[in-house]
Amino acid sequence: MKSTYEIIKPNPDQDVMIHLINAETMKASNFPIDTTCIPPHWHRSIEFSYIRKGSAKLTIQNKTRMLHEGDFIFVNSAQIHQIASDNLTSEVLLLIIPYDFLKKAIPSIDSLVFDIYDKPYHPMFFEIFDFFYQSLTSPKEYDKLKIDAYVYMLLHILVTSYQIENIDKSYINNQKLQRDMLDYIETNYKHDISLCDFAERFHLNAEYVSRLFKSLFGVNFKTYLTNYRLNSSINDVVYSKKSMQDIAYAYGFSSVKSFIFSFKGYYNQTPYQYRLYHQKKTK
């Protein structure tokens, strides 16, 4: 599972990605985890979602919000975020507006930040997402025209009603440092990297980086690295015939013993048990 910079693929013949996430669609995608927890990651796109059922926990900049049915999940372009929800009971209508589309519509998007949580939701949000839902469940021939119009309307509402004024330059620089840190882990997680290696890459003291990393992402460097490796290995654990030893070494663990120990601590099952359980579910 890629968990830092995400490549966003719009729906066919559309400029944006609209997707309904629930137990049925998760099962159809063969995603094996019963509780979806997407670790800290970023993308240049804007993420705008509507919780139709259930709840979700959204963490941005280490600030967590519990959102429930009727709430919206909003993430700015290039903002570090983490989302957790029970996909067995939740239903989320996801809208991703790709960066290239944003850049054409709003050339200054790189310097803009929006916050929809300090004000009441605009009433058009509900109308727009109701139509997006209908376009997925009961599509009609000319839906794309209205989808495009509604996406532009959403952007107009954000710019005119939810834009944060006078963004501090240090905020932008801090965001870049966080993205660089996550990108380094994504690029090097299969190798033997230590906190000292990580600190040296950013020309910082290891003790300082340790404190900084935990303050930014809520867990220490070692825990994040281990969890990233586990998340990355999950499809091989469930769907491949590879041995656990081969998987352990392929994803950066020093031994199969450390892999099994970490896996059980994270998923409450050994990787062998996890493979058997999910293979039985898909038969």
Secondary structure, DSSP 8 states (H G I E B T S, - for coil): ---SB------TTSSSEEEEESHHHHHHTT---SEEEEEEEB-SSEEEEEEEESEEEEEETTEEEEEETT-EEEE-TT--EEEEEETTT-EEEEEEE-HHHHHHH-TTGGG--B-SSSS---HHHHHHHHHHHHHHHS--TTHHHHHHHHHHHHHHHHHHHSB--S--HHHHHHHHHHHHHHHHHHHHTTS---HHHHHHHTT--HHHHHHHHHHHHSS-HHHHHHHHHHHHHHHHHHH----HHHHHHHTT-S-HHHHHHHHHHHHSS-HHHHHHHHHHHH-
